[in-house]
Amino acid sequence: VVRQHVKQMIADSQEGKDVIMRYRARDINMAVSIDVFVGPTVSQEIRSQMAEAYFVMNEGFLCFPVYFPGTTLWKAVRGRERMVELLTRCVRESEGRMEAGEAPGSLLDLWMDRIVRERRGETLDEAPREAPDTAGLADEEGNSEDMAITEERIVYTLLSFLFASQDATTSALAYAADLLVQHPEVLRRVREEQDAINARVNAGLGDLAHEDKMHSVLSLDTLREAKYRRQVVLEVLRYRPPAVMVPHIAIQDASITDEYVCPKGTVIMPSIWDAQLLHQTTDNKIAGEGFQDPHIFNPDRFG
């Protein structure tokens, strides 16, 4: 999936078309997410509709909260409704494939396969797990929470997965591309490392077709070998964190410093941006706190 998108970006660039990395990274991320969560069997038409509905829905989080026909928020609600319709269809199709005995090809398929096998009373080949203790779990009105897995719960879980996998990863991909362009020496080292891994792996693959060799090269084992690339990823996330603030609510009184206790129920918004750009000085209370030259993009700091 990624290779197809990259080939299209190269072709568009060679034809003189604008290649806006933010949108291309978004499209790659959505395509990969659909493959992983819903499955490669989803038709291109449904993929396109799902992506369009999601992007419309996502605009609702950034717009002025005015709700009447034609506004961005109104369109976002319609987009969410369409996403639910499409995911419901995918859940039912996945259940049908698993009932027919097809091999799982996605997270949804694995989930539906387990449900189908449990429904049949089959013994699952895994270590037994304790049932979750739901005592004390209740909704806002005080009703005990029903832990039964329903079609609706599966759909909204998939929607949550898609939402959680999009913006931060898309932002990180776009920043990575931008920073590599700005730092050609870093890009050169990334390419040299990958070329060396490719050459070593391909040497043992004989006369396999190029595409088959590429699939063999891109494995978890070879990804772990790319140590410098990992340093680059870590530095991108430090230098341009995709989520600059992550709000939390204190579930109990929490000591922030020796002098200050944050009361239970307080909304806390730690600045990841400031933390990652903190200068390392001898005045810092925690040994090793901060970074040397934090405003310089330098993957070697993680070497």
Secondary structure, 3 states (H helix, E strand, C coil): CHHHHHHHHHHHHHCCCCCCHHHHHHHHHHHHHHHHHCCCCCCHHHHHHHHHHHHHHHHCCCCCCCCCCCCHHHHHHHHHHHHHHHHHHHHHHHHHHHHCCCCCCCHHHHHHHHHHHHHHCCCCCCCCCCCCCCCCCECCCCCECCCCCCHHHHHHHHHHHHHHCCHHHHHHHHHHHHHHHHCHHHHHHHHHHHHHHHHHHHHCCCCCCHHHHHHHHCCHHHHHHCHHHHHHHHHHHHHCCCCCECCEECCCCEECCCCCEECCCCEECCEHHHHHCCECCCCCCCCCCCECCCCCCCHHHHC
